[in-house]
Amino acid sequence: MTAIVQNLVTSGVFRLDGGSWDVDNNVWIVGDDAEVIVIDAAHDAKAIENVVGERKLLAIVCTHAHNDHVNAAPALAAATGAPILLHPDDRVVWDLTHPDRAPDGELADGQVLTVAGTELRVLHTPGHAPGAVCLYAAELGVLFTGDTLFHGGPGATGRSYSDYPTIVRSIREKLFTLPEATKVHTGHGEGTTIGAEKAASDGWDQP
């Protein structure tokens, strides 16, 4: 059975640099009837656990460590025994939310995660955060971008640990090389495709 993609929207507060904003987050669950991974455990560990159900949770994968993407990760890990995986360059951001609880494992560019016989390739895409990653499932024609790429362009870079030229370079070099029909599943809001965002990118500042 090929993996399927499920979406759960959770709500909470994003906090950084002394500010706070109400946000809705996309939590992505990828797998089959037996096993899944969770991409970005946001806000509500119990709601995520309910969607996982009796299936084995292989890993909790963090596209980056802003609090609204990882605040439910430790509770979900405690409930399920699943490891939390984060790119090491985002540990400085992770520690702002979870200073007393380290991630369980590291993500690396080019690393392949397998769930339900489907491979997801880790793409390190710094810019929104130093350790931001995207996950590409070629077999499914799907890319999980966290807050790196949205419908309408790059993720925000106006706060600590972010950089606009870096995110543009990440998108052009790592994401725009993927097939244009690739569906983009984002960290917030509606999805898009690689082709649509590539076609609209001429106005972006060059890296």
Secondary structure as a PSIPRED ss2 file (coil, helix, strand):
# PSIPRED VFORMAT (PSIPRED V4.0)

   1 M C   1.000  0.000  0.000
   2 T C   1.000  0.000  0.000
   3 A C   1.000  0.000  0.000
   4 I E   0.000  0.000  1.000
   5 V E   0.000  0.000  1.000
   6 Q E   0.000  0.000  1.000
   7 N E   0.000  0.000  1.000
   8 L E   0.000  0.000  1.000
   9 V E   0.000  0.000  1.000
  10 T E   0.000  0.000  1.000
  11 S E   0.000  0.000  1.000
  12 G E   0.000  0.000  1.000
  13 V E   0.000  0.000  1.000
  14 F E   0.000  0.000  1.000
  15 R E   0.000  0.000  1.000
  16 L E   0.000  0.000  1.000
  17 D C   1.000  0.000  0.000
  18 G C   1.000  0.000  0.000
  19 G E   0.000  0.000  1.000
  20 S E   0.000  0.000  1.000
  21 W E   0.000  0.000  1.000
  22 D E   0.000  0.000  1.000
  23 V E   0.000  0.000  1.000
  24 D E   0.000  0.000  1.000
  25 N E   0.000  0.000  1.000
  26 N E   0.000  0.000  1.000
  27 V E   0.000  0.000  1.000
  28 W E   0.000  0.000  1.000
  29 I E   0.000  0.000  1.000
  30 V E   0.000  0.000  1.000
  31 G E   0.000  0.000  1.000
  32 D C   1.000  0.000  0.000
  33 D C   1.000  0.000  0.000
  34 A C   1.000  0.000  0.000
  35 E E   0.000  0.000  1.000
  36 V E   0.000  0.000  1.000
  37 I E   0.000  0.000  1.000
  38 V E   0.000  0.000  1.000
  39 I E   0.000  0.000  1.000
  40 D C   1.000  0.000  0.000
  41 A C   1.000  0.000  0.000
  42 A C   1.000  0.000  0.000
  43 H C   1.000  0.000  0.000
  44 D C   1.000  0.000  0.000
  45 A H   0.000  1.000  0.000
  46 K H   0.000  1.000  0.000
  47 A H   0.000  1.000  0.000
  48 I H   0.000  1.000  0.000
  49 E H   0.000  1.000  0.000
  50 N H   0.000  1.000  0.000
  51 V H   0.000  1.000  0.000
  52 V H   0.000  1.000  0.000
  53 G C   1.000  0.000  0.000
  54 E C   1.000  0.000  0.000
  55 R C   1.000  0.000  0.000
  56 K E   0.000  0.000  1.000
  57 L E   0.000  0.000  1.000
  58 L E   0.000  0.000  1.000
  59 A E   0.000  0.000  1.000
  60 I E   0.000  0.000  1.000
  61 V E   0.000  0.000  1.000
  62 C C   1.000  0.000  0.000
  63 T C   1.000  0.000  0.000
  64 H C   1.000  0.000  0.000
  65 A C   1.000  0.000  0.000
  66 H C   1.000  0.000  0.000
  67 N H   0.000  1.000  0.000
  68 D H   0.000  1.000  0.000
  69 H H   0.000  1.000  0.000
  70 V H   0.000  1.000  0.000
  71 N C   1.000  0.000  0.000
  72 A C   1.000  0.000  0.000
  73 A H   0.000  1.000  0.000
  74 P H   0.000  1.000  0.000
  75 A H   0.000  1.000  0.000
  76 L H   0.000  1.000  0.000
  77 A H   0.000  1.000  0.000
  78 A H   0.000  1.000  0.000
  79 A H   0.000  1.000  0.000
  80 T H   0.000  1.000  0.000
  81 G C   1.000  0.000  0.000
  82 A C   1.000  0.000  0.000
  83 P C   1.000  0.000  0.000
  84 I E   0.000  0.000  1.000
  85 L E   0.000  0.000  1.000
  86 L E   0.000  0.000  1.000
  87 H C   1.000  0.000  0.000
  88 P H   0.000  1.000  0.000
  89 D H   0.000  1.000  0.000
  90 D H   0.000  1.000  0.000
  91 R H   0.000  1.000  0.000
  92 V H   0.000  1.000  0.000
  93 V H   0.000  1.000  0.000
  94 W H   0.000  1.000  0.000
  95 D H   0.000  1.000  0.000
  96 L H   0.000  1.000  0.000
  97 T H   0.000  1.000  0.000
  98 H C   1.000  0.000  0.000
  99 P C   1.000  0.000  0.000
 100 D C   1.000  0.000  0.000
 101 R C   1.000  0.000  0.000
 102 A C   1.000  0.000  0.000
 103 P C   1.000  0.000  0.000
 104 D C   1.000  0.000  0.000
 105 G E   0.000  0.000  1.000
 106 E E   0.000  0.000  1.000
 107 L C   1.000  0.000  0.000
 108 A C   1.000  0.000  0.000
 109 D C   1.000  0.000  0.000
 110 G C   1.000  0.000  0.000
 111 Q C   1.000  0.000  0.000
 112 V E   0.000  0.000  1.000
 113 L E   0.000  0.000  1.000
 114 T E   0.000  0.000  1.000
 115 V E   0.000  0.000  1.000
 116 A C   1.000  0.000  0.000
 117 G C   1.000  0.000  0.000
 118 T E   0.000  0.000  1.000
 119 E E   0.000  0.000  1.000
 120 L E   0.000  0.000  1.000
 121 R E   0.000  0.000  1.000
 122 V E   0.000  0.000  1.000
 123 L E   0.000  0.000  1.000
 124 H E   0.000  0.000  1.000
 125 T C   1.000  0.000  0.000
 126 P C   1.000  0.000  0.000
 127 G C   1.000  0.000  0.000
 128 H C   1.000  0.000  0.000
 129 A C   1.000  0.000  0.000
 130 P C   1.000  0.000  0.000
 131 G C   1.000  0.000  0.000
 132 A C   1.000  0.000  0.000
 133 V E   0.000  0.000  1.000
 134 C E   0.000  0.000  1.000
 135 L E   0.000  0.000  1.000
 136 Y E   0.000  0.000  1.000
 137 A E   0.000  0.000  1.000
 138 A C   1.000  0.000  0.000
 139 E C   1.000  0.000  0.000
 140 L C   1.000  0.000  0.000
 141 G C   1.000  0.000  0.000
 142 V E   0.000  0.000  1.000
 143 L E   0.000  0.000  1.000
 144 F E   0.000  0.000  1.000
 145 T E   0.000  0.000  1.000
 146 G E   0.000  0.000  1.000
 147 D C   1.000  0.000  0.000
 148 T C   1.000  0.000  0.000
 149 L E   0.000  0.000  1.000
 150 F E   0.000  0.000  1.000
 151 H C   1.000  0.000  0.000
 152 G C   1.000  0.000  0.000
 153 G E   0.000  0.000  1.000
 154 P E   0.000  0.000  1.000
 155 G C   1.000  0.000  0.000
 156 A C   1.000  0.000  0.000
 157 T C   1.000  0.000  0.000
 158 G C   1.000  0.000  0.000
 159 R C   1.000  0.000  0.000
 160 S C   1.000  0.000  0.000
 161 Y C   1.000  0.000  0.000
 162 S C   1.000  0.000  0.000
 163 D C   1.000  0.000  0.000
 164 Y H   0.000  1.000  0.000
 165 P H   0.000  1.000  0.000
 166 T H   0.000  1.000  0.000
 167 I H   0.000  1.000  0.000
 168 V H   0.000  1.000  0.000
 169 R H   0.000  1.000  0.000
 170 S H   0.000  1.000  0.000
 171 I H   0.000  1.000  0.000
 172 R H   0.000  1.000  0.000
 173 E H   0.000  1.000  0.000
 174 K H   0.000  1.000  0.000
 175 L H   0.000  1.000  0.000
 176 F C   1.000  0.000  0.000
 177 T C   1.000  0.000  0.000
 178 L C   1.000  0.000  0.000
 179 P C   1.000  0.000  0.000
 180 E C   1.000  0.000  0.000
 181 A C   1.000  0.000  0.000
 182 T C   1.000  0.000  0.000
 183 K E   0.000  0.000  1.000
 184 V E   0.000  0.000  1.000
 185 H E   0.000  0.000  1.000
 186 T E   0.000  0.000  1.000
 187 G C   1.000  0.000  0.000
 188 H C   1.000  0.000  0.000
 189 G C   1.000  0.000  0.000
 190 E C   1.000  0.000  0.000
 191 G C   1.000  0.000  0.000
 192 T E   0.000  0.000  1.000
 193 T E   0.000  0.000  1.000
 194 I H   0.000  1.000  0.000
 195 G H   0.000  1.000  0.000
 196 A H   0.000  1.000  0.000
 197 E H   0.000  1.000  0.000
 198 K H   0.000  1.000  0.000
 199 A H   0.000  1.000  0.000
 200 A C   1.000  0.000  0.000
 201 S H   0.000  1.000  0.000
 202 D H   0.000  1.000  0.000
 203 G H   0.000  1.000  0.000
 204 W C   1.000  0.000  0.000
 205 D C   1.000  0.000  0.000
 206 Q C   1.000  0.000  0.000
 207 P C   1.000  0.000  0.000
